[in-house]
Structures are given as structure tokens and as C-alpha cells.
Amino acid sequence: MVIIRSGKQEDIPEIVELWMQMINEIHPDWIPDFNSQQALIQNFFKLNIYHVVIAETENRLVGFINGLVYYEPAMSKTIGLAQYFYIVPEYRKSNIALRLIKRLLKIAKEKGVQVIELQAMPGVKKSYQKIGFRTEQYVMRKVV
């Protein structure tokens, strides 16, 4: 049975391990920095702007979605930025993804978030559209 719950500071090392798996899967040529990511998440937790929802089974994390909450003066709105979303391959055909995103949306509402933004891989765009997200811009990247 997979339990969906809010992450805690003591979950950070396992969350970062999943983050490392995600980066290695999506960008195998990148070299993710475990210690820097762990320190970043710890600081976000201290600032109370970071929220993470995890999927856990048999004392093992099998997925997570995280995000930041901030006020955007240009829009005069509180924004929720869904940052990373990952589920280990053997659990991807379940309903964990939908359960994680729904929990994060609930937390966002409770925190007064008015707009949620996220970046998604092209293959999952339709899944987000089904739950009300729409494409507004593209992320472009150039290595210099």
C-alpha cells in the first residue's frame, strides 16, 4: 500500500536520493550535486517556503513532488512553483502521480496560492492539461 503524506525534514536525504535518480534519468550527462541540493532543501524548509509531498511504501520513498510558495509583485498574486516531480519506474503505472499532485494542490490552496506554475516534460503535458493546467510559455535553454 502506498501512503501519500507531507514530507518532513528527516525525509530530506531520501528525497534528494530520488532527485538524483530523476536527474540521472532525464539528463544522464549532468552531474547532480547531492550535498548542495540537500543544503538548499534544508534552507527552504527553514524559510517555510518549501513543501514536499511524498509517496511511501514499506518505509521506502517511491515518489515525490515539491514546490515553493512566493509572492509575485508583477501579478500581485501568491505563486506556487512546482519544482520537481518524480516517481520510481516500477510505480509509474499506478495512480501515485495524480495522488501526489492533488495533495500538493490542496496544500497550495491552504497556503493561499492563487496560481500554480510548473515545468513538464513533453510526454506528460496532456496529463497536466486534464487537471486544468495550460501552456503559457516555453522554457528555452542554451549551454554557454
C-alpha positions in Angstrom: 0.0 0.0 0.0 1.3 3.4 -1.0 0.8 6.2 1.5 0.8 9.9 0.4 2.0 12.3 3.0 3.7 15.6 3.6 7.5 15.3 3.7 9.4 16.3 6.8 13.0 17.5 7.4 14.1 14.0 8.3 12.9 12.8 4.8 15.4 15.2 3.1 18.2 12.6 2.4 15.8 10.2 0.8 14.1 13.0 -1.2 17.5 14.1 -2.5 18.3 10.4 -3.5 15.1 10.4 -5.6 16.0 13.8 -7.0 19.4 12.3 -8.0 17.6 9.3 -9.7 15.4 11.8 -11.6 18.3 14.0 -12.8 20.3 10.9 -13.9 17.3 9.6 -15.8 16.3 12.8 -17.5 19.8 14.3 -18.0 22.4 11.5 -17.9 25.1 13.9 -18.9 24.6 16.2 -15.9 26.4 15.8 -12.7 23.9 16.4 -9.8 25.3 17.7 -6.6 23.7 15.8 -3.7 25.2 18.0 -0.9 24.2 21.3 -2.5 20.6 20.1 -3.2 20.3 18.8 0.4 21.5 22.1 1.8 19.1 24.0 -0.5 16.1 22.0 0.6 17.1 22.4 4.3 17.3 26.1 3.9 13.9 26.2 2.1 12.4 24.2 4.9 13.8 26.8 7.5 12.3 29.6 5.5 8.9 27.9 5.4 8.6 28.4 1.6 9.2 24.7 0.7 6.6 22.0 0.6 7.1 18.4 -0.5 4.6 15.6 -0.8 6.0 12.0 -0.8 4.7 8.6 -1.8 5.9 5.9 0.6 5.6 2.2 0.8 7.2 -0.2 3.2 9.4 2.6 4.7 10.7 3.5 1.2 10.1 6.7 -0.7 8.9 5.9 -4.3 7.9 9.3 -5.4 7.7 13.0 -4.6 6.6 16.4 -5.8 7.9 19.5 -4.3 7.4 23.2 -4.7 8.0 26.7 -3.4 5.5 29.4 -2.5 6.3 33.1 -3.1 4.6 36.4 -3.8 4.9 37.7 -7.3 4.6 41.5 -7.4 4.2 41.7 -11.1 1.0 39.7 -10.9 0.0 40.7 -7.4 -0.5 37.0 -6.6 0.9 34.3 -4.5 2.5 31.7 -6.7 3.2 28.1 -6.2 6.1 26.8 -8.2 6.0 23.0 -8.6 9.7 22.3 -8.9 10.4 18.6 -9.2 8.1 15.6 -9.7 9.4 12.0 -9.8 8.1 8.5 -9.3 10.4 5.5 -9.5 9.8 3.5 -12.7 8.1 0.4 -11.1 5.3 2.6 -9.7 4.6 4.8 -12.7 1.6 2.8 -13.9 -0.3 3.4 -10.7 -2.3 6.4 -9.6 0.5 7.8 -7.5 1.2 10.8 -9.8 -2.4 12.0 -9.6 -2.5 11.5 -5.8 0.7 13.5 -5.3 -0.3 16.4 -7.5 -3.8 16.5 -5.9 -2.2 16.7 -2.4 0.2 19.4 -3.5 -2.7 21.4 -5.0 -4.6 21.0 -1.7 -1.6 22.3 0.3 -1.2 25.2 -2.1 -4.8 26.3 -1.6 -4.3 26.1 2.2 -1.3 28.3 1.8 -3.2 31.0 -0.2 -1.6 30.1 -3.5 -3.5 31.7 -6.4 -1.6 30.4 -9.4 0.5 27.2 -9.8 3.3 27.1 -12.3 5.3 24.0 -13.3 7.7 22.8 -16.0 6.8 19.5 -17.6 8.4 17.1 -20.0 6.6 17.0 -23.3 5.4 13.4 -22.8 3.3 14.3 -19.7 1.8 17.6 -21.0 -1.6 16.1 -21.7 -1.8 14.7 -18.1 -1.5 18.2 -16.7 -3.9 19.6 -19.1 -6.5 17.0 -18.0 -6.4 18.5 -14.5 -6.6 22.2 -15.6 -3.1 23.3 -16.5 -2.5 25.1 -19.7 0.7 26.0 -21.6 1.6 29.7 -21.3 5.3 29.8 -22.2 8.2 27.5 -23.1 11.5 27.0 -21.2 14.4 27.5 -23.5 18.0 26.6 -22.6 21.4 27.3 -24.1 24.6 26.0 -22.7 27.3 28.6 -22.8 
